[in-house]
Amino acid sequence: MGWIPKQIHYIWLGNAIPARSLAVAKRFQALNPDWIVNIWSDAPLTIEKTNTEYDMNIKWSFRHLDSLFDLNNALEKQLYQIFVRESSGHFVNYAAASDVARVLILYKEGGIYSDHDVFCLSKIPELFAPSGLLIPSLDESSSVTNALIAGCQGSLLLNLMLKKMQFCYFESKEYAHLAWSEKRPFATKGRLVAYNLRKTLTVMMTGPGMLTDVLTRPGMPVQVDYEQFNDDSDYYVLDLSLTLPLNLFKIYYANTWSHLSQQTFGQSIR
C-alpha cells in the first residue's frame, strides 16, 4: 500500500511514566534522528514532569489521547466509549485501552507503534508495506504480537481491526455481554479467576487474538493452514510481505526477532 511514515508512537496511561520508558524512546530517537517520536498519554504533563526531573532534555511530541478520537465519527465514538471504559474507574484495564488506541493511531497517522519493553537495536531503514501493515516475524515459541506494529495511514487491515474491536464490545454474541461486566471487575469472582478471565478476554477482544482473527480471515494476507491444525497447537502461515524486520528490535521477554527466511516461508509456524 505504501511506505511507512517515519514516526513512532508510544502510549502511556495512568501514573507518571517511569524514566526507563522514556529512556527506551530516547534510544530510538538517538538511533533514528530523522524520525518523529510521539508519546501519547491521558496525562501528558506527567510525562513532561518525568522528562524534567531526570534532565533527559527530550524534544518530543507529547500528545493527549482525547485528541485522537473524532466523536462525530460513529465508529470512533464507540471506540472512545471502549477506551474510556477500560482506562477509568476502580478496575482499569490499561492494556485493553492501549490496544484500542494503538490501532487507531496507526490507522489515522501511520508509522510504528511500540510497547515500552521493545528496544530499538539499530537505525530503521525505509519500510514498505505492500498490504499496508507490517507485523513481527515469528519464531516457533511465540504467537502473533501487537507489541510492535507498523502501518500505513488508512490501511484496510487496520480499519478491519478497529471494526473487529467495536464488534466484540457492542455486537458479538460471544463477548459483548462480558465486555461491560465480568471482563472488568474482580469483585464477581475469586481474584485469580477474574484476572485470568479479564486477561483472556483482553487478548481475544483487543489484543493479539483479535489481530490474528482479522489477519486469518479468508482473503486476508495471512492464511491459516487448516490441514495442520490439531487439538494442541495453532499454526499460521505468514506472508513475507507483512514481515517487519525485527532484527532491528529486541523485547524484554523474547529473543531478538528477525526476518523469516525463504525456507521458513510457506511452512507452518506456531
CORHULIN-V457126 format. One record per helix or strand. SS is the DSSP state (alpha for helix, beta for strand). FROM is the first residue (numbers start at 1). LEN is the number of residues. If there is no record, write none. Layout:
BEGIN
SS,FROM,LEN + SS,FROM,LEN
END
This chain:
BEGIN
beta,2,2 + beta,7,6 + alpha,19,13 + beta,36,6 + alpha,44,10 + beta,61,4 + alpha,65,4 + alpha,74,14 + alpha,94,16 + beta,111,4 + beta,118,3 + beta,128,2 + beta,133,4 + beta,148,4 + alpha,156,15 + alpha,176,4 + alpha,191,15 + alpha,208,8 + beta,223,2 + alpha,226,3 + beta,236,2 + alpha,240,3 + beta,243,2 + alpha,246,3 + beta,249,3 + beta,269,1
END
